Amino acid sequence: MFSGSFDEYFYEIYGTRWSQLRKALQEKEKQILRINKFSINENQYSLEKLKHSAYWLNEEFKAQNKEITRDKNNTLNYYIMDPASYLAADSLPIEPLDKVLDMCAAPGGKSLILAEKVFLNGELIANELSESRRERLIKVIQNYIPRDLRSNIWVKGWDAQFFGMKMTEQFDKILLDAPCSGERHQLENLQQIKEWSLKKSQKLAQRQYSLLASAYLAVKSQGLIMYSTCSINPMENDQVIAKLLKKKKSVKPLEIPWPQELKTPDQKLIQPEPTEHGYLFLPDKLGFGPIYVSLLQKI
């Protein structure tokens, strides 16, 4: 059992790169502004373009726009979110008639992306166990999606590990943005770094696996699961996927076709680092992150 410090543990994983990665993790986290496609006035902003509906948020825009604007139907025009949630949701391939589950949906930005993809033809269940976070999720849906376009969106408050038993093989696509250690945020709190232990990551990895196993049971044959975290710890990323692959033979990881228009904040092509079962976006190389994603198909 490893008994060293936070820095000793990650130095074992990343070697001499760790000092550079640690420094990048302590820099101010970049955010993304997404144009709300449900808004009837899609204003265009002079921001660095990430994709056709998402932009890197800069300080000039924040200084000039202190409040998010609304359209004539009182729907908010744009949503600010972290790149990890954006990439996880946006990279999940969704067809118009799909039934989709967002297993850990709060605060709501991921669900907005999924709702745009299913629109009126598919179905979306946005799930959040925490009551306070679920209330925030509901407010986001109400503020960003007009009432007459919400008929195919449901919010639940289940423990996500029970979807596999209660709604077996009912979903075409599942997004599992799993709770994780979030080392970027840990580095903001010196006390958390002092109290860090591998046992906490091990407990989280157990929880992550139970959620992923639930997603596996809840997705239909040939359906897709997008697993994601904002952790840099392989124990919470590839090792969770490896455990599922070992126990469930009818599942396989897929390559993700990253679109060429996807750019870093300094307008370079984004090239995530391939891992054994997924992809890792790290801030010392890309200027944002961390993000881990793995796309799985039930076969």
C-alpha positions as CSV (number, residue, x, y, z in Angstrom):
1,M,0.0,0.0,0.0
2,F,1.4,3.4,-1.0
3,S,1.8,5.6,2.1
4,G,3.6,8.7,0.6
5,S,2.4,12.2,-0.1
6,F,0.3,13.7,-2.8
7,D,3.4,14.9,-4.7
8,E,5.3,11.6,-4.3
9,Y,2.3,9.6,-5.7
10,F,1.9,11.7,-8.8
11,Y,5.7,11.9,-9.3
12,E,5.6,8.1,-9.5
13,I,3.0,8.3,-12.3
14,Y,4.3,11.3,-14.3
15,G,8.0,11.4,-13.4
16,T,9.9,14.6,-14.2
17,R,6.8,15.9,-16.0
18,W,5.0,16.3,-12.6
19,S,6.4,19.7,-11.7
20,Q,5.3,21.2,-15.0
21,L,1.9,19.5,-14.8
22,R,1.4,20.6,-11.1
23,K,2.2,24.2,-12.1
24,A,-0.3,24.1,-14.9
25,L,-3.0,22.7,-12.6
26,Q,-2.6,25.7,-10.3
27,E,-3.2,28.2,-13.0
28,K,-6.6,29.8,-13.4
29,E,-9.0,27.3,-15.0
30,K,-10.3,28.3,-18.4
31,Q,-14.0,28.4,-19.1
32,I,-16.1,27.9,-22.2
33,L,-19.1,30.0,-23.3
34,R,-21.7,28.1,-25.2
35,I,-24.4,29.7,-27.3
36,N,-27.8,28.4,-26.3
37,K,-29.4,26.8,-29.4
38,F,-32.8,27.0,-27.7
39,S,-32.6,30.8,-27.7
40,I,-34.3,32.6,-30.5
41,N,-31.6,35.3,-30.8
42,E,-28.2,33.6,-31.1
43,N,-25.9,36.5,-30.6
44,Q,-22.4,36.1,-31.9
45,Y,-19.6,37.2,-29.6
46,S,-16.1,38.3,-30.5
47,L,-14.4,35.5,-28.6
48,E,-11.8,32.9,-29.6
49,K,-13.8,30.3,-31.4
50,L,-13.7,26.7,-30.2
51,K,-16.5,25.2,-32.3
52,H,-19.5,26.6,-34.1
53,S,-21.5,27.1,-30.9
54,A,-18.7,27.3,-28.2
55,Y,-16.0,29.8,-27.5
56,W,-13.2,30.3,-25.0
57,L,-14.3,32.8,-22.4
58,N,-12.0,35.8,-22.1
59,E,-11.6,38.5,-19.5
60,E,-12.7,41.3,-21.8
61,F,-16.1,39.6,-22.4
62,K,-16.6,39.0,-18.7
63,A,-15.9,42.7,-18.0
64,Q,-18.3,43.9,-20.6
65,N,-21.1,41.4,-20.0
66,K,-21.8,41.1,-16.2
67,E,-25.2,39.5,-16.7
68,I,-26.3,36.7,-19.0
69,T,-28.8,38.1,-21.5
70,R,-32.3,36.7,-22.3
71,D,-34.3,36.4,-25.5
72,K,-37.8,37.7,-25.9
73,N,-39.1,34.4,-24.5
74,N,-37.0,34.9,-21.3
75,T,-34.6,32.1,-22.3
76,L,-30.9,32.7,-21.4
77,N,-28.7,33.2,-24.5
78,Y,-25.5,31.5,-23.3
79,Y,-24.1,29.2,-20.7
80,I,-20.6,29.2,-19.1
81,M,-19.1,25.9,-18.3
82,D,-15.8,24.0,-17.8
83,P,-14.1,22.4,-20.8
84,A,-14.2,18.9,-19.2
85,S,-18.0,18.8,-19.1
86,Y,-18.3,20.3,-22.5
87,L,-16.0,17.8,-24.2
88,A,-17.5,14.8,-22.5
89,A,-21.1,15.7,-23.5
90,D,-20.3,17.1,-27.0
91,S,-18.2,14.0,-27.9
92,L,-21.0,11.5,-27.2
93,P,-22.6,10.6,-30.6
94,I,-26.4,11.0,-30.4
95,E,-29.0,10.2,-33.0
96,P,-32.3,12.1,-33.2
97,L,-34.5,9.2,-31.8
98,D,-32.1,8.2,-29.0
99,K,-33.1,7.7,-25.4
100,V,-30.3,9.3,-23.4
101,L,-29.3,9.3,-19.7
102,D,-27.1,11.9,-18.0
103,M,-26.3,9.9,-14.9
104,C,-24.6,12.7,-12.8
105,A,-26.2,15.8,-14.4
106,A,-25.7,18.8,-12.2
107,P,-25.1,21.6,-12.5
108,G,-26.7,21.3,-16.0
109,G,-24.4,22.3,-18.8
110,K,-24.0,18.7,-20.0
111,S,-27.7,18.2,-20.1
112,L,-28.2,21.3,-22.2
113,I,-25.8,19.9,-24.8
114,L,-27.6,16.5,-24.7
115,A,-31.0,18.1,-24.9
116,E,-30.0,20.0,-28.0
117,K,-28.9,16.8,-29.6
118,V,-32.1,14.8,-28.9
119,F,-34.3,17.9,-29.4
120,L,-38.0,16.9,-29.7
121,N,-37.5,13.4,-31.3
122,G,-35.5,11.6,-28.6
123,E,-35.7,11.5,-24.8
124,L,-33.4,12.7,-22.0
125,I,-33.3,11.8,-18.4
126,A,-31.1,14.1,-16.3
127,N,-30.3,12.5,-13.0
128,E,-28.8,14.1,-9.8
129,L,-28.8,12.5,-6.4
130,S,-28.0,15.6,-4.4
131,E,-31.2,17.6,-3.7
132,S,-29.4,21.0,-3.7
133,R,-27.6,20.2,-6.9
134,R,-30.7,18.8,-8.5
135,E,-32.6,22.1,-7.7
136,R,-29.8,23.9,-9.6
137,L,-30.1,21.5,-12.5
138,I,-33.9,22.1,-12.7
139,K,-33.3,25.9,-12.7
140,V,-30.8,25.6,-15.5
141,I,-33.2,23.5,-17.6
142,Q,-36.0,26.0,-16.9
143,N,-33.8,29.0,-17.8
144,Y,-32.3,27.6,-20.9
145,I,-35.0,25.5,-22.5
146,P,-38.4,27.0,-23.4
147,R,-41.3,25.2,-21.6
148,D,-42.8,23.9,-24.9
149,L,-39.5,22.2,-25.7
150,R,-39.2,20.3,-22.4
151,S,-41.8,17.6,-22.9
152,N,-39.1,14.9,-23.6
153,I,-36.8,15.9,-20.7
154,W,-37.2,14.4,-17.2
155,V,-35.2,15.1,-14.0
156,K,-34.7,12.3,-11.5
157,G,-33.0,12.1,-8.1
158,W,-31.8,8.5,-8.0
159,D,-28.6,7.1,-6.7
160,A,-27.2,6.4,-10.2
161,Q,-25.9,3.0,-9.3
162,F,-29.5,1.7,-9.4
163,F,-30.3,2.6,-13.0
164,G,-28.8,-0.7,-14.1
165,M,-31.4,-2.6,-12.0
166,K,-34.4,-0.3,-12.4
167,M,-34.0,0.6,-16.1
168,T,-32.1,-2.3,-17.6
169,E,-31.2,-1.9,-21.3
170,Q,-33.5,1.1,-21.8
171,F,-31.0,3.7,-23.0
172,D,-29.3,4.2,-26.3
173,K,-26.6,6.5,-25.0
174,I,-25.4,7.2,-21.4
175,L,-23.1,10.0,-20.2
176,L,-21.3,9.3,-16.9
177,D,-19.4,12.3,-15.8
178,A,-18.3,10.5,-12.6
179,P,-17.5,12.2,-9.3
180,C,-13.7,12.2,-8.9
181,S,-10.8,13.5,-6.9
182,G,-10.4,16.6,-9.0
183,E,-6.8,17.3,-8.3
184,R,-6.9,20.8,-9.8
185,H,-9.4,21.8,-7.0
186,Q,-7.4,19.9,-4.4
187,L,-4.4,22.0,-5.2
188,E,-6.4,25.1,-4.3
189,N,-6.5,23.9,-0.7
190,L,-3.3,23.3,1.1
191,Q,-5.1,21.4,3.9
192,Q,-6.5,18.9,1.4
193,I,-3.1,18.2,0.0
194,K,-1.7,17.6,3.5
195,E,-4.6,15.3,4.3
196,W,-4.5,13.5,0.9
197,S,-4.3,9.7,1.0
198,L,-4.6,7.0,-1.7
199,K,-7.4,5.4,0.3
200,K,-9.7,8.3,-0.7
201,S,-9.0,7.7,-4.4
202,Q,-9.5,4.0,-3.9
203,K,-13.0,4.6,-2.4
204,L,-13.9,6.9,-5.3
205,A,-12.7,4.4,-7.8
206,Q,-15.0,1.8,-6.2
207,R,-17.9,4.2,-6.5
208,Q,-17.0,5.1,-10.0
209,Y,-17.0,1.4,-11.0
210,S,-20.4,0.8,-9.4
211,L,-21.7,3.7,-11.5
212,L,-20.1,2.4,-14.7
213,A,-21.4,-1.1,-14.1
214,S,-24.9,0.4,-13.6
215,A,-24.5,2.3,-16.9
216,Y,-23.4,-1.0,-18.6
217,L,-26.6,-2.7,-17.4
218,A,-28.8,0.3,-18.3
219,V,-27.5,0.7,-21.9
220,K,-29.0,-1.3,-24.8
221,S,-27.0,-3.7,-26.9
222,Q,-24.9,-1.6,-29.3
223,G,-25.5,1.4,-27.2
224,L,-22.7,3.8,-26.1
225,I,-21.4,5.0,-22.7
226,M,-19.2,8.0,-22.3
227,Y,-17.2,7.8,-19.1
228,S,-15.4,11.0,-18.0
229,T,-13.6,12.5,-15.0
230,C,-11.5,15.6,-14.3
231,S,-8.9,13.5,-12.5
232,I,-5.3,12.8,-13.5
233,N,-5.2,9.6,-11.4
234,P,-5.2,6.4,-13.6
235,M,-6.9,4.6,-10.7
236,E,-10.0,6.7,-11.4
237,N,-9.7,6.6,-15.2
238,D,-8.2,3.7,-17.2
239,Q,-8.3,1.3,-14.2
240,V,-12.0,1.8,-13.8
241,I,-12.5,1.0,-17.5
242,A,-10.1,-2.0,-17.3
243,K,-12.1,-3.5,-14.4
244,L,-15.3,-3.3,-16.5
245,L,-13.6,-4.8,-19.5
246,K,-12.3,-7.7,-17.4
247,K,-15.7,-8.5,-15.8
248,K,-18.0,-7.8,-18.7
249,K,-16.8,-9.3,-22.0
250,S,-19.6,-7.8,-24.1
251,V,-18.1,-4.2,-24.1
252,K,-15.3,-2.6,-26.0
253,P,-13.7,0.9,-26.0
254,L,-14.0,3.0,-29.2
255,E,-11.9,5.6,-30.8
256,I,-13.3,9.1,-30.6
257,P,-13.1,11.1,-33.9
258,W,-12.1,14.5,-32.5
259,P,-13.3,17.2,-35.0
260,Q,-10.6,19.2,-36.7
261,E,-12.3,22.5,-35.9
262,L,-11.7,21.9,-32.2
263,K,-8.9,24.3,-31.1
264,T,-6.9,25.1,-28.0
265,P,-7.2,28.6,-26.4
266,D,-4.2,29.6,-28.6
267,Q,-5.9,28.2,-31.7
268,K,-3.8,25.0,-32.1
269,L,-5.4,21.7,-33.0
270,I,-6.4,19.8,-29.8
271,Q,-4.5,16.5,-29.7
272,P,-5.4,14.5,-26.5
273,E,-3.0,11.9,-25.2
274,P,-4.2,8.4,-25.9
275,T,-4.3,6.1,-22.9
276,E,-4.9,2.4,-22.8
277,H,-8.7,2.8,-22.8
278,G,-9.4,6.4,-23.5
279,Y,-8.0,9.9,-23.9
280,L,-6.4,12.4,-21.4
281,F,-6.3,16.2,-21.8
282,L,-3.7,17.7,-19.6
283,P,-3.1,21.5,-19.1
284,D,0.7,21.5,-19.4
285,K,0.3,20.5,-23.0
286,L,-3.1,21.9,-24.0
287,G,-3.7,24.9,-21.8
288,F,-6.8,23.4,-20.2
289,G,-7.9,20.3,-18.4
290,P,-7.5,17.8,-16.9
291,I,-10.1,15.7,-18.6
292,Y,-10.3,12.0,-19.1
293,V,-12.8,10.4,-21.5
294,S,-13.5,6.8,-22.6
295,L,-16.2,5.9,-25.1
296,L,-17.5,2.4,-24.6
297,Q,-19.9,0.3,-26.7
298,K,-22.0,-2.6,-25.4
299,I,-21.8,-5.5,-27.9
